[in-house]
Amino acid sequence: MVTTEQIKALRAQTGISITDCKKALEEALGDEVKALEILKVKGDAAIAKKSDRDLGAGLVVSYIHGLTIGSLVDVRCETDFVAKNPEFKTMAEDVAMQVAAMMPADIEELNTQTFIKDPSFTIGDLIKNAVQKFGERVEIVRFVRFDIAE
């Protein structure tokens, strides 16, 4: 039987709804590693299903490091309800920090980079988790990085 503590722990780790976490744990017979894999597969399916939706809202966020390096990132979603969500803003700010720190050449490279705040994730995983969490298509559309040393 799946415990409430297991559900809470999986939710805290992923940010995905309690119901989805409970279903994944039940399907995995309480194995948290298998439950994470189940959520990943379901997340991939959700992304595929939402891939043709319009990105009508989003945020442009900035990150400045030491007054010499900075980045701007355009992260889009479907509705302003998600764009105004503090968790969405935090995720976008994390992406801006990643851009400033890791200097990706393009969005494809950015998506494959290990997330500097949690090496168990890539930026692509961060975006997939956002899709599952918010129930909307989420995408990094563009970014720019500035460095006065360059």
Secondary structure in CASP SS format (residue, H / E / C, confidence):
PFRMAT SS
TARGET T0000
AUTHOR 0000-0000-0000
METHOD secondary structure of the structure
MODEL  1
M C 1.00
V C 1.00
T C 1.00
T H 1.00
E H 1.00
Q H 1.00
I H 1.00
K H 1.00
A H 1.00
L H 1.00
R H 1.00
A H 1.00
Q H 1.00
T H 1.00
G C 1.00
I C 1.00
S C 1.00
I H 1.00
T H 1.00
D H 1.00
C H 1.00
K H 1.00
K H 1.00
A H 1.00
L H 1.00
E H 1.00
E H 1.00
A C 1.00
L C 1.00
G C 1.00
D C 1.00
E H 1.00
V H 1.00
K H 1.00
A H 1.00
L H 1.00
E H 1.00
I H 1.00
L H 1.00
K H 1.00
V H 1.00
K H 1.00
G H 1.00
D H 1.00
A H 1.00
A H 1.00
I H 1.00
A H 1.00
K H 1.00
K H 1.00
S C 1.00
D C 1.00
R C 1.00
D C 1.00
L C 1.00
G C 1.00
A E 1.00
G E 1.00
L E 1.00
V E 1.00
V E 1.00
S E 1.00
Y E 1.00
I E 1.00
H E 1.00
G C 1.00
L C 1.00
T C 1.00
I E 1.00
G E 1.00
S E 1.00
L E 1.00
V E 1.00
D E 1.00
V E 1.00
R E 1.00
C E 1.00
E C 1.00
T C 1.00
D H 1.00
F H 1.00
V H 1.00
A H 1.00
K C 1.00
N C 1.00
P H 1.00
E H 1.00
F H 1.00
K H 1.00
T H 1.00
M H 1.00
A H 1.00
E H 1.00
D H 1.00
V H 1.00
A H 1.00
M H 1.00
Q H 1.00
V H 1.00
A H 1.00
A H 1.00
M H 1.00
M C 1.00
P C 1.00
A C 1.00
D C 1.00
I H 1.00
E H 1.00
E H 1.00
L H 1.00
N H 1.00
T H 1.00
Q C 1.00
T E 1.00
F C 1.00
I C 1.00
K C 1.00
D C 1.00
P C 1.00
S C 1.00
F C 1.00
T E 1.00
I H 1.00
G H 1.00
D H 1.00
L H 1.00
I H 1.00
K H 1.00
N H 1.00
A H 1.00
V H 1.00
Q H 1.00
K H 1.00
F H 1.00
G C 1.00
E C 1.00
R C 1.00
V C 1.00
E E 1.00
I E 1.00
V E 1.00
R E 1.00
F E 1.00
V E 1.00
R E 1.00
F E 1.00
D E 1.00
I C 1.00
A C 1.00
E C 1.00
END
